[in-house]
């Protein structure tokens, strides 16, 4: 079944930022776009509609694959910015992504065979390059913060505490803390759970276990404020599996980072296919509004 990415409200988007003439951390130009016509690399199945603004998100949907002069293929990422609640206003195409190891692309998905994708992104510089600019600090507190993955695990996966990484945000600044989402194998017979890493704290409940499903799944790790502190919530297909409380406020360096998709510096790469990966400080997301998405459909089909 061929699927088309849909909008939530005016449109749907996965995290990345927008701008007029933003530059990435690696110095490559990032192409801006207006909010009325989001480029294809900025459209996603997942609804994002932040209430707190200004807000940004990084998105990788594998819909736009390009080839460099040396023959190397790479997916184009996207930065989305919100100047007002709910509706994105700016987009920046991220052209700095590189493939390491074996990753193949087709039909709006990536098949990971021991490799990963890495994108150099300077969120602060990209926002400041917008017209008019959005000014944020080099280190920002993010009471809400979320990482989302849509894909399918293909067993077998060797048990490892950081196997099946979805997305991993690794700042360049010394002593800056990363953030990541994993679906690690934790036992024999390909038993999995969800694990996240925010602000120096691992979030893991080994008593929550599941088998990889035959269809596309959605995994999320939401860091969110409560009246008396902060909690992290893990979901699978938007059903809550675990909550962790109390948790510290997320502090994130925005002035340069590598965003890993399907990999991390901590362990092996993802086993299977990914359709979307999102690094999303706004933390207001939900399933696509498509009529045939009662649950997530097989990842590679669109």
TORVOGU-342351 format. One record per residue: residue in three letters; residue number from 1; z, y, x of N, C-alpha, C in turn. Coordinates in steps of 0.02 Angstrom, whole numbers. Layout:
<rs>
code pos n.z n.y n.x ca.z ca.y ca.x c.z c.y c.x
ala NUM Z Y X Z Y X Z Y X
...
</rs>
This chain:
<rs>
code pos n.z n.y n.x ca.z ca.y ca.x c.z c.y c.x
unk 1 0 -59 42 0 0 0 0 62 44
unk 2 -46 106 32 -49 169 70 -3 219 38
unk 3 38 252 78 85 301 53 68 369 83
unk 4 86 420 47 80 488 72 149 519 73
unk 5 164 557 125 229 589 128 233 641 75
unk 6 293 646 43 300 692 -13 349 746 3
unk 7 352 796 -41 397 852 -32 456 845 -77
unk 8 512 874 -54 570 880 -97 575 953 -113
unk 9 572 970 -175 566 1039 -194 497 1062 -175
unk 10 493 1112 -130 427 1137 -110 395 1089 -61
unk 11 435 1057 -16 408 1010 32 464 972 64
unk 12 446 920 100 495 880 135 483 886 208
unk 13 537 884 248 528 891 319 582 858 357
unk 14 565 832 417 613 804 462 627 854 517
unk 15 683 845 551 706 896 596 659 912 652
unk 16 652 975 665 623 1008 721 620 1081 702
unk 17 599 1125 747 603 1195 730 537 1228 724
unk 18 540 1289 696 479 1323 684 475 1387 722
unk 19 415 1414 732 412 1476 768 343 1504 772
unk 20 340 1562 803 276 1595 810 244 1581 877
unk 21 284 1579 930 256 1566 996 309 1533 1039
unk 22 342 1483 1012 397 1452 1048 373 1414 1109
unk 23 417 1407 1157 402 1367 1215 454 1313 1222
unk 24 433 1254 1243 479 1199 1250 515 1204 1317
unk 25 564 1159 1326 603 1159 1387 558 1146 1448
unk 26 504 1108 1436 460 1092 1492 410 1147 1505
unk 27 410 1199 1464 366 1255 1476 300 1252 1439
unk 28 285 1197 1402 223 1192 1366 227 1232 1302
unk 29 172 1263 1284 172 1305 1224 181 1261 1162
unk 30 219 1286 1115 230 1253 1051 194 1294 998
unk 31 154 1261 956 112 1297 908 152 1313 846
unk 32 151 1376 823 187 1395 763 145 1386 700
unk 33 177 1387 643 142 1382 580 182 1416 526
unk 34 150 1440 474 186 1471 419 215 1419 373
unk 35 263 1441 332 297 1394 288 253 1371 231
unk 36 199 1408 216 158 1390 159 115 1329 173
unk 37 103 1313 235 60 1257 252 89 1219 311
unk 38 138 1176 300 168 1140 356 117 1093 388
unk 39 112 1091 454 67 1044 486 89 973 474
unk 40 44 925 481 61 855 463 118 826 502
unk 41 129 848 564 184 822 603 252 846 579
unk 42 253 893 531 315 921 506 333 897 435
unk 43 294 851 408 306 827 340 336 757 343
unk 44 388 745 302 424 682 305 439 654 236
unk 45 458 591 236 479 559 174 549 581 153
unk 46 590 599 200 660 616 186 665 689 163
unk 47 704 700 111 716 769 88 766 802 134
unk 48 751 862 156 799 905 190 802 972 154
unk 49 862 992 135 870 1056 99 936 1088 116
unk 50 942 1115 177 1006 1142 199 1028 1202 157
unk 51 1093 1204 145 1123 1261 111 1145 1315 160
unk 52 1172 1293 218 1195 1340 269 1136 1361 312
unk 53 1124 1425 319 1068 1450 358 1093 1506 404
unk 54 1056 1520 458 995 1486 479 1009 1414 501
unk 55 958 1372 494 966 1302 511 901 1277 543
unk 56 907 1221 579 848 1192 611 853 1116 610
unk 57 795 1084 622 794 1012 627 736 991 672
unk 58 744 934 705 690 905 745 664 843 710
unk 59 598 838 705 566 784 668 515 747 711
unk 60 515 681 704 460 641 732 438 593 678
unk 61 375 603 654 350 559 600 291 516 621
unk 62 267 523 682 213 481 710 147 488 671
unk 63 139 542 635 77 552 597 22 584 639
unk 64 41 619 694 -9 652 736 -2 624 807
unk 65 -53 588 828 -55 558 895 -113 589 933
unk 66 -99 613 993 -150 645 1034 -156 610 1101
unk 67 -209 626 1137 -222 595 1202 -230 648 1255
unk 68 -193 642 1310 -199 689 1365 -259 673 1409
unk 69 -273 717 1456 -332 709 1499 -329 644 1539
unk 70 -269 620 1554 -263 558 1592 -267 496 1548
unk 71 -281 505 1484 -287 448 1439 -223 427 1405
unk 72 -167 459 1422 -102 440 1393 -96 467 1322
unk 73 -77 424 1275 -64 445 1207 6 471 1200
unk 74 16 518 1153 83 543 1139 86 567 1067
unk 75 144 559 1034 153 586 967 174 660 970
unk 76 154 698 921 174 768 917 236 773 873
unk 77 288 806 899 349 817 860 347 884 825
unk 78 401 901 792 403 964 755 474 991 753
unk 79 479 1057 757 541 1093 744 533 1132 680
unk 80 581 1125 636 580 1161 572 639 1208 570
unk 81 628 1268 546 682 1316 538 687 1339 466
unk 82 748 1353 444 763 1380 378 796 1448 387
unk 83 766 1500 359 797 1566 359 836 1578 295
unk 84 819 1541 243 853 1545 178 869 1474 156
unk 85 917 1465 110 935 1398 89 877 1359 58
unk 86 877 1295 71 836 1245 36 763 1242 58
unk 87 730 1298 72 659 1297 86 644 1315 158
unk 88 610 1271 196 594 1288 266 547 1347 270
unk 89 554 1385 323 514 1446 330 469 1446 391
unk 90 484 1408 443 444 1410 504 438 1339 533
unk 91 383 1330 570 370 1265 602 345 1277 673
unk 92 366 1234 719 340 1234 788 320 1163 805
unk 93 257 1153 824 235 1088 846 257 1077 918
unk 94 287 1020 931 313 1004 998 264 956 1033
unk 95 233 982 1085 180 945 1120 204 913 1185
unk 96 269 915 1199 294 891 1264 315 818 1263
unk 97 305 783 1208 328 714 1202 288 667 1248
unk 98 322 621 1279 291 573 1323 315 503 1306
unk 99 271 455 1319 287 384 1307 306 352 1373
unk 100 361 316 1373 384 278 1430 387 204 1411
unk 101 352 162 1448 350 92 1431 302 78 1374
unk 102 311 21 1340 264 -2 1290 283 24 1220
unk 103 243 70 1195 248 94 1126 176 102 1101
unk 104 162 75 1042 96 82 1012 101 118 946
unk 105 47 154 927 48 196 868 -8 176 821
unk 106 5 183 756 -46 170 706 -17 175 637
unk 107 -56 204 591 -35 207 521 27 249 510
unk 108 41 297 553 100 339 544 164 305 565
unk 109 161 258 610 221 225 635 214 212 709
unk 110 270 195 741 271 176 811 300 106 816
unk 111 267 63 854 291 -4 868 320 -3 939
unk 112 385 -18 944 419 -15 1008 423 -85 1038
unk 113 395 -91 1098 394 -155 1133 424 -146 1203
unk 114 484 -118 1204 518 -107 1268 512 -37 1294
unk 115 479 7 1258 472 76 1280 506 124 1233
unk 116 497 190 1246 525 241 1203 484 305 1209
unk 117 499 353 1167 467 419 1167 519 471 1186
unk 118 502 518 1229 548 570 1250 515 639 1243
unk 119 550 684 1210 523 750 1197 569 803 1227
unk 120 541 847 1268 579 903 1296 579 960 1245
unk 121 639 982 1224 645 1032 1171 698 1082 1191
unk 122 682 1147 1186 731 1200 1195 736 1236 1127
unk 123 785 1216 1088 793 1242 1021 806 1317 1022
unk 124 850 1339 1066 868 1410 1070 806 1453 1085
unk 125 767 1433 1135 708 1471 1153 656 1471 1098
unk 126 648 1415 1064 599 1411 1010 618 1456 952
unk 127 681 1459 935 703 1502 881 697 1576 899
unk 128 713 1592 961 708 1661 982 636 1685 987
unk 129 588 1638 992 518 1657 996 486 1667 928
unk 130 524 1654 875 497 1665 808 489 1739 794
unk 131 450 1755 744 439 1824 725 456 1833 651
unk 132 514 1864 635 565 1890 681 605 1833 711
unk 133 638 1846 767 675 1792 801 738 1771 764
unk 134 757 1709 776 822 1684 754 864 1674 818
unk 135 921 1706 821 962 1705 881 1021 1658 871
unk 136 1027 1609 915 1085 1564 914 1113 1561 985
unk 137 1174 1538 991 1207 1533 1056 1182 1472 1094
unk 138 1194 1472 1160 1175 1414 1201 1214 1352 1181
unk 139 1276 1362 1158 1316 1307 1130 1339 1327 1061
unk 140 1323 1286 1011 1338 1303 942 1383 1250 911
unk 141 1431 1270 869 1469 1222 829 1429 1203 767
unk 142 1426 1138 752 1390 1114 693 1438 1073 650
unk 143 1470 1105 601 1514 1065 557 1476 1009 522
unk 144 1416 1024 491 1374 968 469 1322 952 522
unk 145 1310 888 531 1260 865 580 1240 795 559
unk 146 1175 780 565 1152 715 541 1095 689 584
unk 147 1093 624 593 1036 590 624 1012 537 575
unk 148 946 534 566 917 490 516 861 449 549
unk 149 857 385 532 801 343 553 773 304 496
unk 150 708 298 494 674 256 444 632 206 482
unk 151 642 142 470 604 93 508 622 22 490
unk 152 601 -24 532 613 -95 521 629 -128 587
unk 153 686 -162 590 704 -201 649 667 -268 647
unk 154 640 -287 704 606 -351 710 646 -395 758
unk 155 686 -442 732 725 -486 777 677 -528 820
unk 156 705 -556 875 775 -553 895 793 -492 935
unk 157 856 -472 932 883 -419 972 942 -446 1012
unk 158 940 -437 1077 996 -459 1119 1057 -414 1105
unk 159 1115 -443 1090 1174 -402 1077 1189 -355 1135
unk 160 1200 -292 1119 1217 -241 1168 1250 -184 1130
unk 161 1301 -152 1158 1336 -99 1121 1292 -40 1102
unk 162 1236 -30 1137 1192 26 1121 1120 3 1110
unk 163 1111 -55 1081 1043 -78 1066 1016 -44 1004
unk 164 951 -48 995 915 -18 939 932 56 929
unk 165 921 97 980 931 169 972 877 199 927
unk 166 898 241 880 851 276 836 831 342 868
unk 167 880 385 879 868 450 911 929 467 952
unk 168 917 500 1009 971 518 1055 956 587 1083
unk 169 1000 635 1070 992 704 1093 1033 713 1156
unk 170 999 724 1213 1032 728 1278 1022 798 1308
unk 171 1072 841 1305 1065 909 1333 1061 907 1409
unk 172 1029 959 1437 1023 964 1510 1085 994 1543
unk 173 1122 1035 1507 1178 1070 1537 1231 1021 1563
unk 174 1260 1037 1619 1312 995 1649 1371 989 1601
unk 175 1395 928 1593 1452 912 1550 1439 922 1475
unk 176 1377 938 1456 1361 943 1385 1359 874 1354
unk 177 1383 869 1292 1389 804 1259 1327 788 1218
unk 178 1303 725 1221 1245 705 1182 1266 684 1111
unk 179 1215 667 1072 1226 639 1005 1174 585 994
unk 180 1194 530 960 1147 475 952 1163 431 892
unk 181 1112 395 870 1118 347 815 1087 281 839
unk 182 1123 226 826 1103 159 848 1112 110 791
unk 183 1072 56 792 1083 -1 747 1090 -63 791
unk 184 1147 -70 824 1153 -122 876 1161 -192 847
unk 185 1137 -241 885 1152 -311 872 1221 -325 900
unk 186 1265 -353 858 1335 -362 879 1356 -435 883
unk 187 1313 -481 864 1331 -552 866 1267 -593 869
unk 188 1275 -659 874 1217 -702 871 1186 -702 802
unk 189 1129 -736 796 1093 -740 732 1071 -672 707
unk 190 1063 -625 753 1036 -559 736 1074 -524 681
unk 191 1139 -516 693 1183 -478 649 1188 -407 676
unk 192 1181 -357 632 1178 -288 653 1232 -246 619
unk 193 1244 -187 647 1286 -138 616 1258 -69 633
unk 194 1291 -15 612 1270 53 629 1322 85 674
unk 195 1299 120 723 1344 153 771 1317 222 784
unk 196 1362 271 789 1342 339 807 1387 366 862
unk 197 1362 419 892 1399 452 946 1394 527 935
unk 198 1450 559 922 1453 631 913 1511 660 953
unk 199 1497 712 991 1550 751 1023 1598 708 1065
unk 200 1571 659 1100 1612 619 1144 1647 561 1111
unk 201 1634 548 1047 1668 495 1010 1618 444 983
unk 202 1629 379 998 1591 326 967 1619 312 898
unk 203 1574 300 850 1593 282 782 1563 213 768
unk 204 1607 163 761 1584 94 754 1635 55 714
unk 205 1613 18 664 1654 -29 627 1621 -97 632
unk 206 1647 -140 675 1615 -205 687 1623 -252 628
unk 207 1666 -234 580 1673 -276 520 1618 -264 469
unk 208 1579 -212 479 1522 -199 435 1460 -229 469
unk 209 1432 -282 438 1378 -318 469 1323 -332 418
unk 210 1261 -335 442 1206 -352 398 1150 -382 438
unk 211 1105 -418 405 1045 -445 435 988 -395 427
unk 212 943 -395 475 885 -350 469 843 -372 410
unk 213 823 -323 368 784 -338 310 709 -342 325
unk 214 670 -373 281 598 -379 292 559 -315 278
unk 215 590 -266 245 557 -204 227 590 -146 265
unk 216 560 -88 258 586 -28 290 656 -12 265
unk 217 698 9 311 766 30 294 776 102 318
unk 218 826 135 289 846 201 312 917 198 337
unk 219 929 221 398 996 223 427 1014 295 439
unk 220 1075 314 422 1097 383 434 1167 384 463
unk 221 1180 435 502 1248 451 525 1259 524 509
unk 222 1305 538 463 1318 606 441 1386 628 465
unk 223 1387 682 503 1450 715 522 1458 773 474
unk 224 1513 775 437 1520 825 384 1591 851 378
unk 225 1599 914 359 1666 943 351 1699 922 286
unk 226 1764 914 289 1806 901 231 1858 957 228
unk 227 1895 962 172 1946 1015 168 1999 1011 223
unk 228 2012 951 249 2064 944 299 2039 917 366
unk 229 1973 926 379 1947 902 443 1874 882 437
unk 230 1853 837 482 1783 815 483 1781 739 482
unk 231 1729 712 450 1719 640 449 1648 623 468
unk 232 1638 561 490 1571 534 501 1560 478 451
unk 233 1502 478 421 1485 428 370 1420 394 390
unk 234 1420 327 390 1360 288 403 1333 261 338
unk 235 1267 265 328 1236 236 269 1176 193 289
unk 236 1161 146 246 1101 104 252 1066 107 184
unk 237 1004 130 184 968 142 121 1009 185 74
unk 238 1043 235 104 1081 286 68 1144 259 34
unk 239 1163 197 50 1226 169 27 1277 172 83
unk 240 1336 200 69 1387 209 120 1413 142 145
unk 241 1413 134 211 1441 73 242 1509 85 273
unk 242 1518 143 306 1580 156 342 1593 231 343
unk 243 1657 249 346 1676 319 358 1729 320 412
unk 244 1729 374 451 1774 381 508 1806 450 503
unk 245 1873 451 501 1910 514 494 1977 506 528
unk 246 2002 558 560 1970 623 573 1924 620 633
unk 247 1878 667 636 1832 673 691 1829 746 713
unk 248 1814 759 778 1811 828 802 1747 863 780
unk 249 1748 928 781 1690 969 768 1636 955 820
unk 250 1573 950 798 1518 940 845 1500 1005 879
unk 251 1500 1005 945 1475 1060 985 1411 1037 1019
unk 252 1357 1074 1010 1292 1052 1034 1260 1106 1077
unk 253 1238 1087 1136 1199 1133 1178 1128 1136 1151
unk 254 1104 1197 1141 1038 1207 1111 987 1234 1161
unk 255 1007 1246 1223 964 1280 1271 927 1232 1317
unk 256 906 1176 1290 866 1128 1329 894 1058 1325
unk 257 851 1011 1305 873 941 1297 812 896 1297
unk 258 824 833 1311 775 781 1298 797 744 1235
unk 259 752 737 1188 765 697 1128 728 631 1136
unk 260 767 578 1140 739 510 1144 728 484 1074
unk 261 670 453 1063 656 418 1000 644 345 1018
unk 262 684 300 989 678 229 1003 705 209 1071
unk 263 745 252 1101 774 236 1166 833 280 1181
unk 264 868 267 1235 923 308 1259 937 288 1331
unk 265 975 328 1368 994 309 1436 1048 256 1438
unk 266 1073 235 1381 1133 192 1378 1119 118 1372
unk 267 1057 99 1358 1043 29 1348 970 16 1331
unk 268 955 -43 1304 885 -61 1289 857 -20 1232
unk 269 790 -23 1226 756 15 1175 758 -19 1107
unk 270 727 14 1059 725 -10 990 680 -72 985
unk 271 700 -119 943 660 -180 930 629 -175 860
unk 272 567 -154 856 535 -150 791 491 -89 784
unk 273 487 -64 722 445 -7 707 486 50 679
unk 274 467 111 695 498 171 666 445 212 632
unk 275 463 238 574 420 281 535 440 354 543
unk 276 505 367 545 531 434 554 595 432 594
unk 277 607 485 631 671 495 663 688 569 659
unk 278 750 584 643 769 653 629 834 670 664
unk 279 836 728 694 898 756 721 910 820 681
unk 280 961 820 639 963 866 583 1030 901 574
unk 281 1042 956 608 1105 992 596 1118 1014 525
unk 282 1067 1027 481 1083 1050 414 1125 1002 372
unk 283 1115 936 380 1155 886 345 1152 893 269
unk 284 1094 905 242 1083 899 170 1018 861 161
unk 285 1023 795 151 964 753 148 972 703 92
unk 286 916 671 76 917 620 25 851 583 24
unk 287 847 530 -16 785 491 -18 727 533 -43
unk 288 668 512 -25 608 544 -49 605 542 -125
unk 289 571 589 -156 564 590 -228 505 551 -253
unk 290 471 514 -210 412 477 -232 431 423 -282
unk 291 389 414 -332 405 368 -386 409 296 -362
unk 292 371 279 -311 371 209 -288 420 198 -231
unk 293 466 244 -221 517 236 -170 585 225 -203
unk 294 592 171 -239 658 153 -264 703 137 -205
unk 295 676 99 -159 706 91 -92 649 106 -43
unk 296 666 109 21 614 125 69 563 69 73
unk 297 499 87 73 446 39 76 432 20 148
unk 298 392 -33 161 379 -53 230 356 6 272
unk 299 387 11 331 381 71 371 310 87 392
unk 300 270 39 408 206 54 439 153 70 388
unk 301 168 65 327 117 75 276 118 146 250
unk 302 61 176 248 58 244 222 -11 256 196
</rs>
